[in-house]
Amino acid sequence: MKSLIRNYGIDMIQWRNLNIDPELYWEEINPPAQDGIGIKKMIEYFKKAFPKLRYGYFNPHLVNK
């Protein structure tokens, strides 16, 4: 995900799908056997790694320049 943000100049992440049933999600993606870091820590990590990255659950109004 870090490469995706850097390589494509992503400026906003919409955290829409965080309301999915976690047990169903884990069954569907069949993740490798390791502990996750949790949503809160993941968001904190990305805020620190990409300070200009915006977050939300909306499409921001873009002003024509």
mmCIF file of the N, C-alpha and C atoms, coordinates in Angstrom:
data_MODEL
# 
_entry.id   MODEL 
# 
loop_
_atom_site.group_PDB 
_atom_site.id 
_atom_site.type_symbol 
_atom_site.label_atom_id 
_atom_site.label_alt_id 
_atom_site.label_comp_id 
_atom_site.label_asym_id 
_atom_site.label_entity_id 
_atom_site.label_seq_id 
_atom_site.pdbx_PDB_ins_code 
_atom_site.Cartn_x 
_atom_site.Cartn_y 
_atom_site.Cartn_z 
_atom_site.occupancy 
_atom_site.B_iso_or_equiv 
_atom_site.pdbx_formal_charge 
_atom_site.auth_seq_id 
_atom_site.auth_comp_id 
_atom_site.auth_asym_id 
_atom_site.auth_atom_id 
_atom_site.pdbx_PDB_model_num 
ATOM 1   N N  . MET A 1 1  ? 0.817   -1.177  0.000   1.00 0.00 ? 1  MET A N  1 
ATOM 2   C CA . MET A 1 1  ? 0.000   0.000   0.000   1.00 0.00 ? 1  MET A CA 1 
ATOM 3   C C  . MET A 1 1  ? 0.875   1.259   0.000   1.00 0.00 ? 1  MET A C  1 
ATOM 4   N N  . LYS A 1 2  ? 2.000   1.202   0.696   1.00 0.00 ? 2  LYS A N  1 
ATOM 5   C CA . LYS A 1 2  ? 2.906   2.357   0.700   1.00 0.00 ? 2  LYS A CA 1 
ATOM 6   C C  . LYS A 1 2  ? 3.380   2.664   -0.711  1.00 0.00 ? 2  LYS A C  1 
ATOM 7   N N  . SER A 1 3  ? 3.736   1.642   -1.463  1.00 0.00 ? 3  SER A N  1 
ATOM 8   C CA . SER A 1 3  ? 4.186   1.845   -2.843  1.00 0.00 ? 3  SER A CA 1 
ATOM 9   C C  . SER A 1 3  ? 3.071   2.436   -3.693  1.00 0.00 ? 3  SER A C  1 
ATOM 10  N N  . LEU A 1 4  ? 1.871   1.969   -3.506  1.00 0.00 ? 4  LEU A N  1 
ATOM 11  C CA . LEU A 1 4  ? 0.724   2.478   -4.253  1.00 0.00 ? 4  LEU A CA 1 
ATOM 12  C C  . LEU A 1 4  ? 0.540   3.976   -3.992  1.00 0.00 ? 4  LEU A C  1 
ATOM 13  N N  . ILE A 1 5  ? 0.608   4.379   -2.734  1.00 0.00 ? 5  ILE A N  1 
ATOM 14  C CA . ILE A 1 5  ? 0.450   5.789   -2.376  1.00 0.00 ? 5  ILE A CA 1 
ATOM 15  C C  . ILE A 1 5  ? 1.560   6.628   -2.999  1.00 0.00 ? 5  ILE A C  1 
ATOM 16  N N  . ARG A 1 6  ? 2.793   6.156   -2.867  1.00 0.00 ? 6  ARG A N  1 
ATOM 17  C CA . ARG A 1 6  ? 3.934   6.904   -3.422  1.00 0.00 ? 6  ARG A CA 1 
ATOM 18  C C  . ARG A 1 6  ? 3.906   6.955   -4.943  1.00 0.00 ? 6  ARG A C  1 
ATOM 19  N N  . ASN A 1 7  ? 3.735   5.812   -5.580  1.00 0.00 ? 7  ASN A N  1 
ATOM 20  C CA . ASN A 1 7  ? 3.841   5.715   -7.039  1.00 0.00 ? 7  ASN A CA 1 
ATOM 21  C C  . ASN A 1 7  ? 2.727   6.437   -7.790  1.00 0.00 ? 7  ASN A C  1 
ATOM 22  N N  . TYR A 1 8  ? 1.561   6.520   -7.200  1.00 0.00 ? 8  TYR A N  1 
ATOM 23  C CA . TYR A 1 8  ? 0.428   7.118   -7.895  1.00 0.00 ? 8  TYR A CA 1 
ATOM 24  C C  . TYR A 1 8  ? -0.007  8.457   -7.319  1.00 0.00 ? 8  TYR A C  1 
ATOM 25  N N  . GLY A 1 9  ? 0.737   8.964   -6.348  1.00 0.00 ? 9  GLY A N  1 
ATOM 26  C CA . GLY A 1 9  ? 0.422   10.277  -5.782  1.00 0.00 ? 9  GLY A CA 1 
ATOM 27  C C  . GLY A 1 9  ? -0.952  10.351  -5.137  1.00 0.00 ? 9  GLY A C  1 
ATOM 28  N N  . ILE A 1 10 ? -1.356  9.279   -4.496  1.00 0.00 ? 10 ILE A N  1 
ATOM 29  C CA . ILE A 1 10 ? -2.664  9.253   -3.843  1.00 0.00 ? 10 ILE A CA 1 
ATOM 30  C C  . ILE A 1 10 ? -2.683  10.313  -2.752  1.00 0.00 ? 10 ILE A C  1 
ATOM 31  N N  . ASP A 1 11 ? -3.754  11.125  -2.726  1.00 0.00 ? 11 ASP A N  1 
ATOM 32  C CA . ASP A 1 11 ? -3.813  12.206  -1.741  1.00 0.00 ? 11 ASP A CA 1 
ATOM 33  C C  . ASP A 1 11 ? -4.921  12.026  -0.704  1.00 0.00 ? 11 ASP A C  1 
ATOM 34  N N  . MET A 1 12 ? -5.761  10.987  -0.892  1.00 0.00 ? 12 MET A N  1 
ATOM 35  C CA . MET A 1 12 ? -6.823  10.746  0.078   1.00 0.00 ? 12 MET A CA 1 
ATOM 36  C C  . MET A 1 12 ? -7.191  9.271   0.097   1.00 0.00 ? 12 MET A C  1 
ATOM 37  N N  . ILE A 1 13 ? -7.430  8.759   1.303   1.00 0.00 ? 13 ILE A N  1 
ATOM 38  C CA . ILE A 1 13 ? -7.927  7.395   1.475   1.00 0.00 ? 13 ILE A CA 1 
ATOM 39  C C  . ILE A 1 13 ? -9.314  7.495   2.087   1.00 0.00 ? 13 ILE A C  1 
ATOM 40  N N  . GLN A 1 14 ? -10.268 6.814   1.475   1.00 0.00 ? 14 GLN A N  1 
ATOM 41  C CA . GLN A 1 14 ? -11.613 6.745   2.028   1.00 0.00 ? 14 GLN A CA 1 
ATOM 42  C C  . GLN A 1 14 ? -11.754 5.395   2.717   1.00 0.00 ? 14 GLN A C  1 
ATOM 43  N N  . TRP A 1 15 ? -11.868 5.421   4.023   1.00 0.00 ? 15 TRP A N  1 
ATOM 44  C CA . TRP A 1 15 ? -11.909 4.191   4.812   1.00 0.00 ? 15 TRP A CA 1 
ATOM 45  C C  . TRP A 1 15 ? -13.316 3.616   4.859   1.00 0.00 ? 15 TRP A C  1 
ATOM 46  N N  . ARG A 1 16 ? -13.939 3.430   3.724   1.00 0.00 ? 16 ARG A N  1 
ATOM 47  C CA . ARG A 1 16 ? -15.335 3.001   3.656   1.00 0.00 ? 16 ARG A CA 1 
ATOM 48  C C  . ARG A 1 16 ? -15.589 1.577   4.130   1.00 0.00 ? 16 ARG A C  1 
ATOM 49  N N  . ASN A 1 17 ? -14.732 0.664   3.838   1.00 0.00 ? 17 ASN A N  1 
ATOM 50  C CA . ASN A 1 17 ? -15.037 -0.743  4.087   1.00 0.00 ? 17 ASN A CA 1 
ATOM 51  C C  . ASN A 1 17 ? -14.585 -1.245  5.450   1.00 0.00 ? 17 ASN A C  1 
ATOM 52  N N  . LEU A 1 18 ? -14.335 -0.351  6.367   1.00 0.00 ? 18 LEU A N  1 
ATOM 53  C CA . LEU A 1 18 ? -13.917 -0.785  7.692   1.00 0.00 ? 18 LEU A CA 1 
ATOM 54  C C  . LEU A 1 18 ? -15.086 -1.305  8.519   1.00 0.00 ? 18 LEU A C  1 
ATOM 55  N N  . ASN A 1 19 ? -16.298 -1.204  7.999   1.00 0.00 ? 19 ASN A N  1 
ATOM 56  C CA . ASN A 1 19 ? -17.451 -1.687  8.749   1.00 0.00 ? 19 ASN A CA 1 
ATOM 57  C C  . ASN A 1 19 ? -17.814 -3.127  8.387   1.00 0.00 ? 19 ASN A C  1 
ATOM 58  N N  . ILE A 1 20 ? -16.963 -3.823  7.657   1.00 0.00 ? 20 ILE A N  1 
ATOM 59  C CA . ILE A 1 20 ? -17.220 -5.214  7.284   1.00 0.00 ? 20 ILE A CA 1 
ATOM 60  C C  . ILE A 1 20 ? -17.057 -6.125  8.507   1.00 0.00 ? 20 ILE A C  1 
ATOM 61  N N  . ASP A 1 21 ? -17.794 -7.189  8.523   1.00 0.00 ? 21 ASP A N  1 
ATOM 62  C CA . ASP A 1 21 ? -17.687 -8.175  9.598   1.00 0.00 ? 21 ASP A CA 1 
ATOM 63  C C  . ASP A 1 21 ? -16.275 -8.756  9.584   1.00 0.00 ? 21 ASP A C  1 
ATOM 64  N N  . PRO A 1 22 ? -15.479 -8.545  10.637  1.00 0.00 ? 22 PRO A N  1 
ATOM 65  C CA . PRO A 1 22 ? -14.080 -8.983  10.617  1.00 0.00 ? 22 PRO A CA 1 
ATOM 66  C C  . PRO A 1 22 ? -13.908 -10.495 10.457  1.00 0.00 ? 22 PRO A C  1 
ATOM 67  N N  . GLU A 1 23 ? -14.799 -11.274 11.051  1.00 0.00 ? 23 GLU A N  1 
ATOM 68  C CA . GLU A 1 23 ? -14.673 -12.730 10.926  1.00 0.00 ? 23 GLU A CA 1 
ATOM 69  C C  . GLU A 1 23 ? -14.917 -13.172 9.484   1.00 0.00 ? 23 GLU A C  1 
ATOM 70  N N  . LEU A 1 24 ? -15.913 -12.588 8.829   1.00 0.00 ? 24 LEU A N  1 
ATOM 71  C CA . LEU A 1 24 ? -16.185 -12.898 7.428   1.00 0.00 ? 24 LEU A CA 1 
ATOM 72  C C  . LEU A 1 24 ? -15.001 -12.471 6.557   1.00 0.00 ? 24 LEU A C  1 
ATOM 73  N N  . TYR A 1 25 ? -14.478 -11.294 6.819   1.00 0.00 ? 25 TYR A N  1 
ATOM 74  C CA . TYR A 1 25 ? -13.330 -10.782 6.055   1.00 0.00 ? 25 TYR A CA 1 
ATOM 75  C C  . TYR A 1 25 ? -12.145 -11.734 6.151   1.00 0.00 ? 25 TYR A C  1 
ATOM 76  N N  . TRP A 1 26 ? -11.786 -12.142 7.359   1.00 0.00 ? 26 TRP A N  1 
ATOM 77  C CA . TRP A 1 26 ? -10.631 -13.033 7.541   1.00 0.00 ? 26 TRP A CA 1 
ATOM 78  C C  . TRP A 1 26 ? -10.854 -14.378 6.853   1.00 0.00 ? 26 TRP A C  1 
ATOM 79  N N  . GLU A 1 27 ? -12.081 -14.882 6.896   1.00 0.00 ? 27 GLU A N  1 
ATOM 80  C CA . GLU A 1 27 ? -12.382 -16.134 6.204   1.00 0.00 ? 27 GLU A CA 1 
ATOM 81  C C  . GLU A 1 27 ? -12.201 -15.981 4.692   1.00 0.00 ? 27 GLU A C  1 
ATOM 82  N N  . GLU A 1 28 ? -12.628 -14.841 4.156   1.00 0.00 ? 28 GLU A N  1 
ATOM 83  C CA . GLU A 1 28 ? -12.584 -14.618 2.715   1.00 0.00 ? 28 GLU A CA 1 
ATOM 84  C C  . GLU A 1 28 ? -11.170 -14.382 2.188   1.00 0.00 ? 28 GLU A C  1 
ATOM 85  N N  . ILE A 1 29 ? -10.356 -13.633 2.912   1.00 0.00 ? 29 ILE A N  1 
ATOM 86  C CA . ILE A 1 29 ? -9.024  -13.318 2.392   1.00 0.00 ? 29 ILE A CA 1 
ATOM 87  C C  . ILE A 1 29 ? -7.983  -14.351 2.776   1.00 0.00 ? 29 ILE A C  1 
ATOM 88  N N  . ASN A 1 30 ? -8.295  -15.196 3.750   1.00 0.00 ? 30 ASN A N  1 
ATOM 89  C CA . ASN A 1 30 ? -7.372  -16.243 4.189   1.00 0.00 ? 30 ASN A CA 1 
ATOM 90  C C  . ASN A 1 30 ? -5.953  -15.685 4.375   1.00 0.00 ? 30 ASN A C  1 
ATOM 91  N N  . PRO A 1 31 ? -5.786  -14.785 5.365   1.00 0.00 ? 31 PRO A N  1 
ATOM 92  C CA . PRO A 1 31 ? -4.490  -14.109 5.550   1.00 0.00 ? 31 PRO A CA 1 
ATOM 93  C C  . PRO A 1 31 ? -3.396  -15.045 6.038   1.00 0.00 ? 31 PRO A C  1 
ATOM 94  N N  . PRO A 1 32 ? -2.146  -14.649 5.877   1.00 0.00 ? 32 PRO A N  1 
ATOM 95  C CA . PRO A 1 32 ? -1.046  -15.448 6.418   1.00 0.00 ? 32 PRO A CA 1 
ATOM 96  C C  . PRO A 1 32 ? -1.132  -15.499 7.945   1.00 0.00 ? 32 PRO A C  1 
ATOM 97  N N  . ALA A 1 33 ? -0.547  -16.508 8.515   1.00 0.00 ? 33 ALA A N  1 
ATOM 98  C CA . ALA A 1 33 ? -0.599  -16.693 9.969   1.00 0.00 ? 33 ALA A CA 1 
ATOM 99  C C  . ALA A 1 33 ? 0.315   -15.690 10.668  1.00 0.00 ? 33 ALA A C  1 
ATOM 100 N N  . GLN A 1 34 ? -0.231  -14.531 10.974  1.00 0.00 ? 34 GLN A N  1 
ATOM 101 C CA . GLN A 1 34 ? 0.499   -13.514 11.738  1.00 0.00 ? 34 GLN A CA 1 
ATOM 102 C C  . GLN A 1 34 ? -0.519  -12.600 12.397  1.00 0.00 ? 34 GLN A C  1 
ATOM 103 N N  . ASP A 1 35 ? -0.099  -11.945 13.450  1.00 0.00 ? 35 ASP A N  1 
ATOM 104 C CA . ASP A 1 35 ? -0.995  -11.023 14.131  1.00 0.00 ? 35 ASP A CA 1 
ATOM 105 C C  . ASP A 1 35 ? -1.113  -9.729  13.336  1.00 0.00 ? 35 ASP A C  1 
ATOM 106 N N  . GLY A 1 36 ? -2.304  -9.177  13.312  1.00 0.00 ? 36 GLY A N  1 
ATOM 107 C CA . GLY A 1 36 ? -2.523  -7.884  12.673  1.00 0.00 ? 36 GLY A CA 1 
ATOM 108 C C  . GLY A 1 36 ? -2.152  -6.764  13.635  1.00 0.00 ? 36 GLY A C  1 
ATOM 109 N N  . ILE A 1 37 ? -2.099  -5.536  13.125  1.00 0.00 ? 37 ILE A N  1 
ATOM 110 C CA . ILE A 1 37 ? -1.773  -4.408  13.994  1.00 0.00 ? 37 ILE A CA 1 
ATOM 111 C C  . ILE A 1 37 ? -3.018  -3.657  14.428  1.00 0.00 ? 37 ILE A C  1 
ATOM 112 N N  . GLY A 1 38 ? -4.145  -3.907  13.781  1.00 0.00 ? 38 GLY A N  1 
ATOM 113 C CA . GLY A 1 38 ? -5.387  -3.220  14.113  1.00 0.00 ? 38 GLY A CA 1 
ATOM 114 C C  . GLY A 1 38 ? -5.567  -1.957  13.286  1.00 0.00 ? 38 GLY A C  1 
ATOM 115 N N  . ILE A 1 39 ? -6.813  -1.554  13.148  1.00 0.00 ? 39 ILE A N  1 
ATOM 116 C CA . ILE A 1 39 ? -7.166  -0.407  12.324  1.00 0.00 ? 39 ILE A CA 1 
ATOM 117 C C  . ILE A 1 39 ? -6.577  0.881   12.885  1.00 0.00 ? 39 ILE A C  1 
ATOM 118 N N  . LYS A 1 40 ? -6.698  1.084   14.185  1.00 0.00 ? 40 LYS A N  1 
ATOM 119 C CA . LYS A 1 40 ? -6.212  2.325   14.799  1.00 0.00 ? 40 LYS A CA 1 
ATOM 120 C C  . LYS A 1 40 ? -4.718  2.514   14.547  1.00 0.00 ? 40 LYS A C  1 
ATOM 121 N N  . LYS A 1 41 ? -3.933  1.475   14.779  1.00 0.00 ? 41 LYS A N  1 
ATOM 122 C CA . LYS A 1 41 ? -2.489  1.571   14.562  1.00 0.00 ? 41 LYS A CA 1 
ATOM 123 C C  . LYS A 1 41 ? -2.151  1.740   13.085  1.00 0.00 ? 41 LYS A C  1 
ATOM 124 N N  . MET A 1 42 ? -2.930  1.103   12.208  1.00 0.00 ? 42 MET A N  1 
ATOM 125 C CA . MET A 1 42 ? -2.679  1.243   10.785  1.00 0.00 ? 42 MET A CA 1 
ATOM 126 C C  . MET A 1 42 ? -2.896  2.687   10.343  1.00 0.00 ? 42 MET A C  1 
ATOM 127 N N  . ILE A 1 43 ? -3.989  3.297   10.783  1.00 0.00 ? 43 ILE A N  1 
ATOM 128 C CA . ILE A 1 43 ? -4.260  4.682   10.423  1.00 0.00 ? 43 ILE A CA 1 
ATOM 129 C C  . ILE A 1 43 ? -3.177  5.600   10.995  1.00 0.00 ? 43 ILE A C  1 
ATOM 130 N N  . GLU A 1 44 ? -2.772  5.375   12.242  1.00 0.00 ? 44 GLU A N  1 
ATOM 131 C CA . GLU A 1 44 ? -1.699  6.175   12.847  1.00 0.00 ? 44 GLU A CA 1 
ATOM 132 C C  . GLU A 1 44 ? -0.407  6.030   12.041  1.00 0.00 ? 44 GLU A C  1 
ATOM 133 N N  . TYR A 1 45 ? -0.106  4.823   11.602  1.00 0.00 ? 45 TYR A N  1 
ATOM 134 C CA . TYR A 1 45 ? 1.093   4.577   10.806  1.00 0.00 ? 45 TYR A CA 1 
ATOM 135 C C  . TYR A 1 45 ? 1.063   5.390   9.513   1.00 0.00 ? 45 TYR A C  1 
ATOM 136 N N  . PHE A 1 46 ? -0.059  5.347   8.799   1.00 0.00 ? 46 PHE A N  1 
ATOM 137 C CA . PHE A 1 46 ? -0.151  6.067   7.537   1.00 0.00 ? 46 PHE A CA 1 
ATOM 138 C C  . PHE A 1 46 ? -0.143  7.578   7.733   1.00 0.00 ? 46 PHE A C  1 
ATOM 139 N N  . LYS A 1 47 ? -0.728  8.062   8.826   1.00 0.00 ? 47 LYS A N  1 
ATOM 140 C CA . LYS A 1 47 ? -0.687  9.500   9.104   1.00 0.00 ? 47 LYS A CA 1 
ATOM 141 C C  . LYS A 1 47 ? 0.753   9.960   9.328   1.00 0.00 ? 47 LYS A C  1 
ATOM 142 N N  . LYS A 1 48 ? 1.543   9.130   9.998   1.00 0.00 ? 48 LYS A N  1 
ATOM 143 C CA . LYS A 1 48 ? 2.947   9.479   10.253  1.00 0.00 ? 48 LYS A CA 1 
ATOM 144 C C  . LYS A 1 48 ? 3.778   9.337   8.972   1.00 0.00 ? 48 LYS A C  1 
ATOM 145 N N  . ALA A 1 49 ? 3.564   8.279   8.219   1.00 0.00 ? 49 ALA A N  1 
ATOM 146 C CA . ALA A 1 49 ? 4.350   8.021   7.011   1.00 0.00 ? 49 ALA A CA 1 
ATOM 147 C C  . ALA A 1 49 ? 4.003   8.980   5.872   1.00 0.00 ? 49 ALA A C  1 
ATOM 148 N N  . PHE A 1 50 ? 2.751   9.434   5.814   1.00 0.00 ? 50 PHE A N  1 
ATOM 149 C CA . PHE A 1 50 ? 2.280   10.309  4.734   1.00 0.00 ? 50 PHE A CA 1 
ATOM 150 C C  . PHE A 1 50 ? 1.497   11.472  5.343   1.00 0.00 ? 50 PHE A C  1 
ATOM 151 N N  . PRO A 1 51 ? 2.187   12.464  5.892   1.00 0.00 ? 51 PRO A N  1 
ATOM 152 C CA . PRO A 1 51 ? 1.506   13.544  6.608   1.00 0.00 ? 51 PRO A CA 1 
ATOM 153 C C  . PRO A 1 51 ? 0.527   14.361  5.761   1.00 0.00 ? 51 PRO A C  1 
ATOM 154 N N  . LYS A 1 52 ? 0.700   14.399  4.454   1.00 0.00 ? 52 LYS A N  1 
ATOM 155 C CA . LYS A 1 52 ? -0.209  15.176  3.597   1.00 0.00 ? 52 LYS A CA 1 
ATOM 156 C C  . LYS A 1 52 ? -1.420  14.366  3.135   1.00 0.00 ? 52 LYS A C  1 
ATOM 157 N N  . LEU A 1 53 ? -1.428  13.087  3.405   1.00 0.00 ? 53 LEU A N  1 
ATOM 158 C CA . LEU A 1 53 ? -2.526  12.220  3.009   1.00 0.00 ? 53 LEU A CA 1 
ATOM 159 C C  . LEU A 1 53 ? -3.765  12.565  3.826   1.00 0.00 ? 53 LEU A C  1 
ATOM 160 N N  . ARG A 1 54 ? -4.902  12.698  3.139   1.00 0.00 ? 54 ARG A N  1 
ATOM 161 C CA . ARG A 1 54 ? -6.155  13.006  3.822   1.00 0.00 ? 54 ARG A CA 1 
ATOM 162 C C  . ARG A 1 54 ? -6.964  11.724  3.981   1.00 0.00 ? 54 ARG A C  1 
ATOM 163 N N  . TYR A 1 55 ? -7.872  11.740  4.947   1.00 0.00 ? 55 TYR A N  1 
ATOM 164 C CA . TYR A 1 55 ? -8.682  10.568  5.265   1.00 0.00 ? 55 TYR A CA 1 
ATOM 165 C C  . TYR A 1 55 ? -10.125 10.994  5.389   1.00 0.00 ? 55 TYR A C  1 
ATOM 166 N N  . GLY A 1 56 ? -11.025 10.111  5.043   1.00 0.00 ? 56 GLY A N  1 
ATOM 167 C CA . GLY A 1 56 ? -12.423 10.448  5.219   1.00 0.00 ? 56 GLY A CA 1 
ATOM 168 C C  . GLY A 1 56 ? -13.348 9.373   4.721   1.00 0.00 ? 56 GLY A C  1 
ATOM 169 N N  . TYR A 1 57 ? -14.604 9.711   4.763   1.00 0.00 ? 57 TYR A N  1 
ATOM 170 C CA . TYR A 1 57 ? -15.657 8.835   4.274   1.00 0.00 ? 57 TYR A CA 1 
ATOM 171 C C  . TYR A 1 57 ? -16.585 9.671   3.395   1.00 0.00 ? 57 TYR A C  1 
ATOM 172 N N  . PHE A 1 58 ? -15.989 10.440  2.530   1.00 0.00 ? 58 PHE A N  1 
ATOM 173 C CA . PHE A 1 58 ? -16.751 11.378  1.725   1.00 0.00 ? 58 PHE A CA 1 
ATOM 174 C C  . PHE A 1 58 ? -15.930 11.736  0.491   1.00 0.00 ? 58 PHE A C  1 
ATOM 175 N N  . ASN A 1 59 ? -16.572 12.324  -0.480  1.00 0.00 ? 59 ASN A N  1 
ATOM 176 C CA . ASN A 1 59 ? -15.876 12.860  -1.640  1.00 0.00 ? 59 ASN A CA 1 
ATOM 177 C C  . ASN A 1 59 ? -15.766 14.375  -1.431  1.00 0.00 ? 59 ASN A C  1 
ATOM 178 N N  . PRO A 1 60 ? -14.562 14.890  -1.251  1.00 0.00 ? 60 PRO A N  1 
ATOM 179 C CA . PRO A 1 60 ? -14.425 16.322  -0.981  1.00 0.00 ? 60 PRO A CA 1 
ATOM 180 C C  . PRO A 1 60 ? -14.774 17.161  -2.224  1.00 0.00 ? 60 PRO A C  1 
ATOM 181 N N  . HIS A 1 61 ? -15.273 18.350  -1.992  1.00 0.00 ? 61 HIS A N  1 
ATOM 182 C CA . HIS A 1 61 ? -15.558 19.282  -3.069  1.00 0.00 ? 61 HIS A CA 1 
ATOM 183 C C  . HIS A 1 61 ? -14.228 19.798  -3.610  1.00 0.00 ? 61 HIS A C  1 
ATOM 184 N N  . LEU A 1 62 ? -14.023 19.676  -4.911  1.00 0.00 ? 62 LEU A N  1 
ATOM 185 C CA . LEU A 1 62 ? -12.788 20.151  -5.522  1.00 0.00 ? 62 LEU A CA 1 
ATOM 186 C C  . LEU A 1 62 ? -13.054 21.485  -6.200  1.00 0.00 ? 62 LEU A C  1 
ATOM 187 N N  . VAL A 1 63 ? -12.209 22.443  -5.896  1.00 0.00 ? 63 VAL A N  1 
ATOM 188 C CA . VAL A 1 63 ? -12.346 23.775  -6.470  1.00 0.00 ? 63 VAL A CA 1 
ATOM 189 C C  . VAL A 1 63 ? -11.485 23.845  -7.718  1.00 0.00 ? 63 VAL A C  1 
ATOM 190 N N  . ASN A 1 64 ? -12.055 24.316  -8.823  1.00 0.00 ? 64 ASN A N  1 
ATOM 191 C CA . ASN A 1 64 ? -11.278 24.478  -10.051 1.00 0.00 ? 64 ASN A CA 1 
ATOM 192 C C  . ASN A 1 64 ? -10.264 25.588  -9.862  1.00 0.00 ? 64 ASN A C  1 
ATOM 193 N N  . LYS A 1 65 ? -9.046  25.327  -10.288 1.00 0.00 ? 65 LYS A N  1 
ATOM 194 C CA . LYS A 1 65 ? -7.986  26.338  -10.148 1.00 0.00 ? 65 LYS A CA 1 
ATOM 195 C C  . LYS A 1 65 ? -7.687  26.969  -11.466 1.00 0.00 ? 65 LYS A C  1 
# 
